[in-house]
Amino acid sequence: MAIHQKILQTKNRRKKSMFIALGIFFVCVGTILIWFHIPYSPTKQQFSHDVANLMTKKMLSVNEVFFESEFQNLPPIIQKYINHCGYIGKPKMSFMKMEFRDVAFIQGRNGPALRIDSTQYNFIENPTRLALIDSSLFGIPFEGYDCYLNGKGRMKGIIGKAFPLFNQTGEAMDKASLVTYLAECLFVPTSLLQGYITFEEIEELQVKATIEYYGISASGIFNFNEAGEMISFTTNDRAITNEDGTMEYLKWSALCRDYEFSENAIKYPTHFQGIWNYEDGDFIYFDGKINRISYND
């Protein structure tokens, strides 16, 4: 009888332990699911904090408008672009907000294909670019924060809102981030009047642009169509991270097309592609439509 009771007690203890373990498991799973689905994330909070901090600092006057004479020392095709896109007579901007939605994105040639949303800010007085990527990887939230701030570039990826996948910094990233800012300067014409960007005409529809900031210089080439629309930017000043963690400089291109007028009567391209030009073929890693461009808001 005593043996039977001991066996019964042992079974009860095991059953109780099993229920406790299952309870802990489901609590942990429930906590993780709640964490994944609540709006809060440390990366988004950092992005919002950095943006808000820059907005509180002294910015360029937004009460002035663009005059055609201000661009007269730039190559003729740049002047044609400024006129064609409707910037003359419009208010000067201190910063730009650019939003992408449902973009096809691949992190590396052997990486998974993602659908991402992206929100970025480009500030003018001191060249600054902050971009937040929001996506999911195998159903788990994935966030990326790509920033160029105070002359330093950084690109980090976070899985599950808390676990770093990569965090790239260093001189190569500083230069890559600077030249990315240069690639987008025509969407924010106030940047052309600050003195840190210079232009050199190569051909009628092609100019070389160079940006110098914090002791670093980066260059690229803008190409335009006959209408005066910028259609591409290429550079050799962006480095890519290989699978083994090493970085190498590789030709990089940004292609723009499908220009449309925005809500503020300014014309900008609605389709954008980011491309790594490998010797054995082009790799389109970013392919999507610009959902919205706005200024000073």
C-alpha positions, 0 to 999 in steps of 0.5 A: 500500500505504501509503495502504491502511494509513493508511486502515486505521489511521484506521478502527481509530482511529475504531472504537477511539474509538467503543468508548471513547465507548460505554464511557464512555456506558454507564459514565455510564448505569450510574453514574446508574442505581446512584445512582438506586437506592441508598437514600442521598440527601442530602435524606433524610440532611438530613431524618434529621439534622434529626429526630435533632437535634430528638429529642436536645434537651430535650423535654416530659415524656412521663411525664404523661397528659392530664386533662380539666381541662386543656382546660376553658378551651377551646371546648366543641367542642374539649373534645368532640373531645379526649374523643371521640378518646380522648386523656384518660388517654393519655400526653402527646406531645413529637412526632408522626410521621405517614406517608402512602403512595401519595398522589395529588399534583399540583405546581400546576394544570398540573403532573404527577400523581405518586404520593408517600409522605410522612413528617412530624414535628411537634414541640411545645415549639417549633413545628416541622414537618419533612416529606419527600416521596419520589416519581419524575418520569418515572422519575427520583427526585423528593424534596421537603423541606417544613420549618418550623424556628426560625420559618423555612419552606422548601419545596424539590424535588430531582430525581435526588437532586442537582438543585434544581427549586425552593427557596422561602423568605421571609416568605410561606413562614414564615407558610404553614408556621406555619399548616400546623402550626396545621392539624394541631395537634388531632392533637397535643393537647399543642400546645394547652396550650403557650400559642402557640395560642388559640381563639375560638368562632364557632358551636357546631361552628366555632372560629377558631384563631390561632397566634403564634410568632417574631413571626408570627401566622396563623389559620384556622377548624376545623369539626366534625361532631356527633360531635365529629370535626374535618372541615375547616380553612380559612385565608387565610394560605397563599400559593401560588407561581404559574408565573411565580414570584410568590406570592399568598395564596389560600384553602386547605382541609384536609378530614378524614374516615373516623375510625378508632382507631389502635394506641394507641387514639386516634381520628384521620382516615384520609383527608386532602385538601389543596385550593386554593380558586381563584375558578374552582373547587377544586384538590385537589392532595393526596389520600390516606390517613394510613397511620399516626400515632404519638407519641414514637417 
